């Protein structure tokens, strides 16, 4: 996929600025109908079994997965800015939701308190998104470092898959972290229900085979239907095969009063963690599609879209929702033309809730587990971590730590480790910036790193120094030590030092003090200090701090070439 696209468009005019649907719906063409309807039916066939499976990941009865899917997509359709992202139930928010709610009330998914708190958590996530949108805080899309996010997604994929294994083998659900669950599952091999194993393994093989060889066939619904038929025809419930059981027709809600104020208070940290996960996944997908289709994306408006989706899902007592890779990709492959695909899909989901839930009574839990495992299999591939190992071992370690946190401890600690690792990576990069000496390119048109090639030549009498980070308190010592070391190592000593400010996007009083001290030290050695390519905001800061007065009115230049031209000539050796 392409990686370059505008993601900060000019604000749409009028009401369309706040309701993006008003920007595309009036332009809707009759020729779009067939594509949107076919795509909606195709996504519906995947969404129904997946949302029921994700409900078990979230720890709630399967019907609440359908409730989560009923309105979340249409709410995002109205308020979201992406025309390609499909919003709805997904494994990541379901797994995080379970981790948060279990931490507050335990793991009894059948209790009204658990169900109501799961819905309250979705509503809280929606409110947080709306609040961030009002504050125009779309910049938090960069909150996770990419390696940390890769490690979290990889760990979460395995976390979800391991959590479904007990269904495949027909044992009691094990407890503990993922490593413990995996050990308990295989240590109980003597207790495995082999008819269930046959159902689960067959379902897995069929799902992966269909995905590989007939990708346009809705494998999830096909496998679900065949599994239901197998239970009916062979009376598998009498052979120990666990099934979903009665799925209520229509909407049946738990009492909201089961959610006490104290429990809601305890959900707050988890709600922020869940918001980070949902936002990171959604905005990453939305940006990818914006780049691929050369469309603009308003990240701040996306916050409103994600908030509306979660409020709509939570209002029907569903779990938290997010942008879904599998459903977004399927919608595009099936020929979706506009976001109206989500609206039609929502209608189909509501019709399913009202009239078709009885069909899923004999759906084997093993088949449902297989559907979830296949759905998260893409996240379980180690490709991104292998790339990090090959390219940057430091980033690989951060990704591995995040993965380990998810699998060895739990999801929320994994998120915390990821956030802390992101800050660690940021601080380390600020503290250990790239520095370089620069020289003239062979054609003398550009100034580049001296290590860029053998044809790059230093400028006689002038040392050009580049510092690749904001010059602030955390790295001023590195700046001062490295700059003076390079000057002392120069042979012959330079008459002028030019500091390239192209990457110094910010400074503070400590950074200014470092520059002032460098000026004093160089002046004592009769070396002139010049600055080149200084950002306007940084220039203003240097003026306020009085540093430009100390350096002199002729010490700052808009380009390295102009600074070099103004450099002090190399002293001429005295005649013999």
Secondary structure, DSSP 8 states (H G I E B T S, - for coil): -------S----SGGGGT-THHHHGGG--GGGHHHHHHHHHHHHHHHHHHHHHHHHHHTS-THHHHHHHHHHHHHHHHH---SS--EE--HHHHHHHHHHHHHHH-S-TTSHHHHHHHHHHHHHHHHHHHHHHHTT-GGGGGSS-HHHHHHHHHHHHHHHHHHHHHHHHT-----SSHHHHHHHHHHTGGG--HHHHHHHHHHHHHHHHHHHH-TTS-HHHHHHHHHHHHHHHHTGGGGT--B-----SS-----GGGS-HHHHHHHHHHHHHHHHHHHHHHHHHHHHHHHHTT----HHHHHHHHHHHHHHHHHTT----EE-HHHHHHHHHTT--STHHHHHHHHHHHHIIIIIGGGGTT-BHHHHHHHHHHHHGGGG--HHHHHHHHH-HHHHHHHHHHHHIIIII-HHHHHHHHHHHHHHHHHHHHHT--EEEEEE-TTSS-EEEGGG-TT-B--TTEEEEEE-S-B-TTTHHHHHHHHHHHHHH-SS--SEEEEE-TT---B-HHHHHHHHHHHHHHHHTT-EEEEES--HHHHHHHHHHTHHHHH-TTSEESSHHHHHHTS---------
